Amino acid sequence: MTNTYSGQQPTALAENAQPAYYSNQPAGYPAAPGYPPAYPQPVPVTDPARTLGIAGLVLSVFTSVIGLIVSIVAFRKSKRAGFKNGAALAGIIVGTITTLGVLTAGIVGGIAATSLVSTCQDLGPGQHVVNGVTYTCG
């Protein structure tokens, strides 16, 4: 009985070589021209929420709360997909600032209106000048 085992250990693959079971090429050799590579190559993907981020930025200028919400949704979708969405981030910033501005203006306007009504109740109907300010109460 003859032993065919030579006692040699299997050799390691070259640095960039792929195992033969992934390709129709022998181990250690690159794929032949015309054949697909042994490993799937990453496909470049575009940001799924890029357009939504731009829309959120535009909306946040004109309708602050809606733009803020759309920008947050776009930013989160981009983040989950592994992208940075600068337009969505800008929409979040602009939407937050404009929303805070609208809320502040509403609060200040409400306080001013309440003060005017209170002053007119104290003064009564007619036109009054108090500390250089003219009040017309009806």
C-alpha positions as a Python dict, from the first residue, in 0.01 Angstrom:
ca = {
    (1, 'M'): (0, 0, 0),
    (2, 'T'): (142, 337, -106),
    (3, 'N'): (82, 651, 95),
    (4, 'T'): (12, 951, -131),
    (5, 'Y'): (30, 1204, 147),
    (6, 'S'): (339, 1417, 98),
    (7, 'G'): (337, 1569, 446),
    (8, 'Q'): (320, 1927, 317),
    (9, 'Q'): (79, 2173, 467),
    (10, 'P'): (-162, 2355, 234),
    (11, 'T'): (-22, 2686, 118),
    (12, 'A'): (-189, 3014, 212),
    (13, 'L'): (-363, 3216, -57),
    (14, 'A'): (-203, 3527, -198),
    (15, 'E'): (-294, 3852, -25),
    (16, 'N'): (-579, 3953, -259),
    (17, 'A'): (-672, 3607, -379),
    (18, 'Q'): (-1015, 3457, -327),
    (19, 'P'): (-1094, 3097, -240),
    (20, 'A'): (-1186, 2878, -534),
    (21, 'Y'): (-1530, 2792, -400),
    (22, 'Y'): (-1644, 3154, -461),
    (23, 'S'): (-1541, 3160, -822),
    (24, 'N'): (-1499, 2939, -1121),
    (25, 'Q'): (-1128, 3024, -1116),
    (26, 'P'): (-859, 2826, -936),
    (27, 'A'): (-756, 2953, -591),
    (28, 'G'): (-503, 3234, -586),
    (29, 'Y'): (-585, 3370, -930),
    (30, 'P'): (-790, 3680, -1016),
    (31, 'A'): (-1114, 3645, -1209),
    (32, 'A'): (-1066, 3619, -1583),
    (33, 'P'): (-1177, 3911, -1798),
    (34, 'G'): (-1546, 3887, -1876),
    (35, 'Y'): (-1629, 3702, -1555),
    (36, 'P'): (-1787, 3872, -1256),
    (37, 'P'): (-1569, 3912, -948),
    (38, 'A'): (-1589, 3637, -690),
    (39, 'Y'): (-1719, 3870, -418),
    (40, 'P'): (-2012, 4102, -477),
    (41, 'Q'): (-1896, 4460, -513),
    (42, 'P'): (-2081, 4733, -319),
    (43, 'V'): (-2330, 4917, -533),
    (44, 'P'): (-2318, 5295, -493),
    (45, 'V'): (-2648, 5402, -341),
    (46, 'T'): (-2794, 5751, -332),
    (47, 'D'): (-2943, 5908, -24),
    (48, 'P'): (-3309, 5804, -9),
    (49, 'A'): (-3417, 6124, 168),
    (50, 'R'): (-3209, 6387, -12),
    (51, 'T'): (-3504, 6540, -196),
    (52, 'L'): (-3717, 6524, 117),
    (53, 'G'): (-3444, 6714, 305),
    (54, 'I'): (-3443, 6990, 43),
    (55, 'A'): (-3824, 7010, 57),
    (56, 'G'): (-3806, 7029, 437),
    (57, 'L'): (-3559, 7316, 418),
    (58, 'V'): (-3780, 7513, 179),
    (59, 'L'): (-4092, 7441, 385),
    (60, 'S'): (-3921, 7543, 708),
    (61, 'V'): (-3869, 7893, 567),
    (62, 'F'): (-4238, 7939, 479),
    (63, 'T'): (-4425, 7708, 717),
    (64, 'S'): (-4194, 7654, 1010),
    (65, 'V'): (-4363, 7365, 1192),
    (66, 'I'): (-4437, 7159, 880),
    (67, 'G'): (-4086, 7219, 746),
    (68, 'L'): (-3938, 7122, 1080),
    (69, 'I'): (-4130, 6793, 1084),
    (70, 'V'): (-4041, 6708, 722),
    (71, 'S'): (-3674, 6791, 787),
    (72, 'I'): (-3664, 6568, 1096),
    (73, 'V'): (-3815, 6278, 899),
    (74, 'A'): (-3565, 6328, 615),
    (75, 'F'): (-3271, 6352, 855),
    (76, 'R'): (-3367, 6030, 1034),
    (77, 'K'): (-3420, 5841, 705),
    (78, 'S'): (-3080, 5953, 579),
    (79, 'K'): (-2912, 5863, 907),
    (80, 'R'): (-3060, 5512, 901),
    (81, 'A'): (-2934, 5466, 545),
    (82, 'G'): (-2586, 5581, 650),
    (83, 'F'): (-2586, 5922, 481),
    (84, 'K'): (-2540, 6277, 601),
    (85, 'N'): (-2821, 6507, 489),
    (86, 'G'): (-2705, 6867, 520),
    (87, 'A'): (-3025, 7011, 372),
    (88, 'A'): (-3236, 6828, 629),
    (89, 'L'): (-3009, 6947, 910),
    (90, 'A'): (-3035, 7304, 781),
    (91, 'G'): (-3414, 7261, 763),
    (92, 'I'): (-3419, 7147, 1125),
    (93, 'I'): (-3216, 7450, 1232),
    (94, 'V'): (-3418, 7700, 1026),
    (95, 'G'): (-3748, 7538, 1127),
    (96, 'T'): (-3656, 7550, 1496),
    (97, 'I'): (-3550, 7915, 1478),
    (98, 'T'): (-3860, 8023, 1286),
    (99, 'T'): (-4090, 7821, 1510),
    (100, 'L'): (-3936, 7979, 1819),
    (101, 'G'): (-3966, 8321, 1653),
    (102, 'V'): (-4334, 8269, 1574),
    (103, 'L'): (-4404, 8146, 1927),
    (104, 'T'): (-4216, 8440, 2080),
    (105, 'A'): (-4402, 8690, 1859),
    (106, 'G'): (-4733, 8528, 1954),
    (107, 'I'): (-4658, 8544, 2324),
    (108, 'V'): (-4540, 8908, 2306),
    (109, 'G'): (-4845, 9001, 2095),
    (110, 'G'): (-5078, 8829, 2340),
    (111, 'I'): (-4923, 9011, 2636),
    (112, 'A'): (-4948, 9345, 2452),
    (113, 'A'): (-5313, 9284, 2362),
    (114, 'T'): (-5397, 9186, 2720),
    (115, 'S'): (-5222, 9498, 2850),
    (116, 'L'): (-5412, 9720, 2605),
    (117, 'V'): (-5748, 9569, 2702),
    (118, 'S'): (-5665, 9611, 3070),
    (119, 'T'): (-5561, 9974, 3022),
    (120, 'C'): (-5878, 10055, 2823),
    (121, 'Q'): (-6094, 9900, 3095),
    (122, 'D'): (-5929, 10126, 3353),
    (123, 'L'): (-5952, 10445, 3140),
    (124, 'G'): (-6298, 10400, 2989),
    (125, 'P'): (-6418, 10485, 2638),
    (126, 'G'): (-6259, 10770, 2441),
    (127, 'Q'): (-5911, 10890, 2356),
    (128, 'H'): (-5658, 10916, 2640),
    (129, 'V'): (-5292, 11019, 2662),
    (130, 'V'): (-5093, 10847, 2937),
    (131, 'N'): (-4717, 10911, 2968),
    (132, 'G'): (-4699, 11027, 2605),
    (133, 'V'): (-4885, 10723, 2469),
    (134, 'T'): (-5225, 10777, 2308),
    (135, 'Y'): (-5490, 10515, 2378),
    (136, 'T'): (-5812, 10502, 2178),
    (137, 'C'): (-6064, 10292, 2365),
    (138, 'G'): (-6399, 10211, 2221),
}
